[in-house]
Amino acid sequence: MFADANETVPVNITDISADGVRLILERLQFGPYHLLIGEELPRCELTIQLPEGSITSRVLFHWYKHHTEGHFFEAGVSFVDMTRESRTVLSRIIRQLSGFP
C-alpha cells in the first residue's frame, strides 16, 4: 500500500466480474492513510483464495459507499495487470457461477 504501511485487510466479495469486484470492508483508513483520499493513493493488491486456485491482482478503487447502519464500507475495484494464471482461474469461476460447465 504505502511505503510505510503494509497491511493485510480482510474483505468480503459480494459481486465479481472479469473486470473487477465489489468489496465489503470494515474501514478505509489505515493509520494516517485513507484508501481513496489524499495525494498519494495506495498500491493495493487483492488475493482471492479458492479451492480451484488463487486469484491475485493489483486493484484500483473507483467508488465507495459508507453504510452507517451496518458500520461497513462497500467499494468497487477493477483488476489491474492480472497474470494469465489468475485470469484463467477467474474465467473458470465466473463460468461456474453463471451455471456453465
C-alpha positions as CSV (number, residue, x, y, z in Angstrom):
1,M,0.0,0.0,0.0
2,F,2.0,2.9,1.3
3,A,5.8,2.7,1.7
4,D,5.5,2.6,5.5
5,A,2.1,0.9,5.8
6,N,1.9,-2.6,4.6
7,E,-1.3,-4.2,5.9
8,T,-3.4,-7.2,5.1
9,V,-7.1,-6.2,5.2
10,P,-9.8,-8.9,5.3
11,V,-12.7,-8.2,2.8
12,N,-15.8,-9.9,1.6
13,I,-16.7,-10.1,-2.1
14,T,-20.3,-9.6,-3.0
15,D,-20.0,-9.4,-6.8
16,I,-17.4,-10.5,-9.2
17,S,-16.8,-10.0,-13.0
18,A,-14.0,-10.3,-15.4
19,D,-13.2,-6.6,-14.8
20,G,-13.4,-6.3,-11.0
21,V,-15.2,-7.0,-7.7
22,R,-17.5,-5.3,-5.2
23,L,-15.9,-5.4,-1.7
24,I,-17.2,-5.1,1.8
25,L,-14.7,-3.6,4.2
26,E,-14.8,-2.6,7.8
27,R,-12.6,0.5,7.3
28,L,-11.0,2.6,4.6
29,Q,-8.4,4.3,6.8
30,F,-5.2,2.6,7.9
31,G,-3.1,4.7,10.3
32,P,-2.9,8.2,8.8
33,Y,-3.7,6.9,5.3
34,H,-7.1,6.7,3.5
35,L,-7.6,4.3,0.6
36,L,-9.4,6.9,-1.6
37,I,-8.4,10.4,-0.3
38,G,-5.1,12.1,-0.5
39,E,-2.3,12.9,-2.9
40,E,-0.7,9.5,-2.7
41,L,-3.1,6.7,-3.3
42,P,-2.0,3.3,-2.1
43,R,-0.9,0.4,-4.3
44,C,-3.4,-2.3,-3.4
45,E,-3.4,-6.0,-4.2
46,L,-6.3,-8.4,-3.8
47,T,-5.8,-12.1,-3.3
48,I,-8.9,-14.4,-3.5
49,Q,-8.2,-17.9,-2.2
50,L,-10.4,-20.6,-3.8
51,P,-10.4,-24.4,-3.9
52,E,-9.8,-24.1,-7.7
53,G,-6.7,-21.9,-7.1
54,S,-6.0,-18.3,-6.1
55,I,-6.6,-15.1,-8.0
56,T,-4.2,-12.3,-7.3
57,S,-4.2,-8.8,-9.0
58,R,-3.4,-5.2,-8.3
59,V,-6.7,-3.3,-7.9
60,L,-7.8,0.2,-8.5
61,F,-10.6,1.7,-6.3
62,H,-13.3,3.5,-8.2
63,W,-16.0,4.3,-5.7
64,Y,-17.1,3.6,-2.1
65,K,-20.3,3.9,0.0
66,H,-20.4,4.1,3.8
67,H,-23.3,2.0,5.3
68,T,-23.8,3.7,8.7
69,E,-26.4,1.3,9.8
70,G,-24.1,-1.7,9.4
71,H,-20.8,0.1,10.2
72,F,-19.1,-1.1,7.0
73,F,-18.0,0.2,3.6
74,E,-18.8,-1.1,0.2
75,A,-16.3,-0.4,-2.6
76,G,-15.9,-1.1,-6.3
77,V,-12.5,-2.0,-7.6
78,S,-11.1,-3.0,-11.0
79,F,-8.4,-5.6,-11.7
80,V,-5.1,-4.1,-13.0
81,D,-2.3,-6.2,-14.6
82,M,-3.7,-9.6,-13.7
83,T,-1.5,-12.6,-14.5
84,R,-2.6,-15.1,-17.1
85,E,-2.9,-17.8,-14.4
86,S,-5.2,-15.7,-12.3
87,R,-7.2,-14.7,-15.3
88,T,-7.7,-18.4,-16.2
89,V,-8.9,-19.2,-12.6
90,L,-11.2,-16.1,-12.7
91,S,-12.7,-17.1,-16.0
92,R,-13.4,-20.6,-14.7
93,I,-15.1,-19.3,-11.5
94,I,-17.3,-16.8,-13.5
95,R,-18.4,-19.7,-15.8
96,Q,-19.3,-21.8,-12.8
97,L,-21.2,-19.0,-11.1
98,S,-23.1,-18.4,-14.3
99,G,-24.1,-22.1,-14.4
100,F,-21.9,-23.1,-17.4
101,P,-19.5,-26.0,-17.1
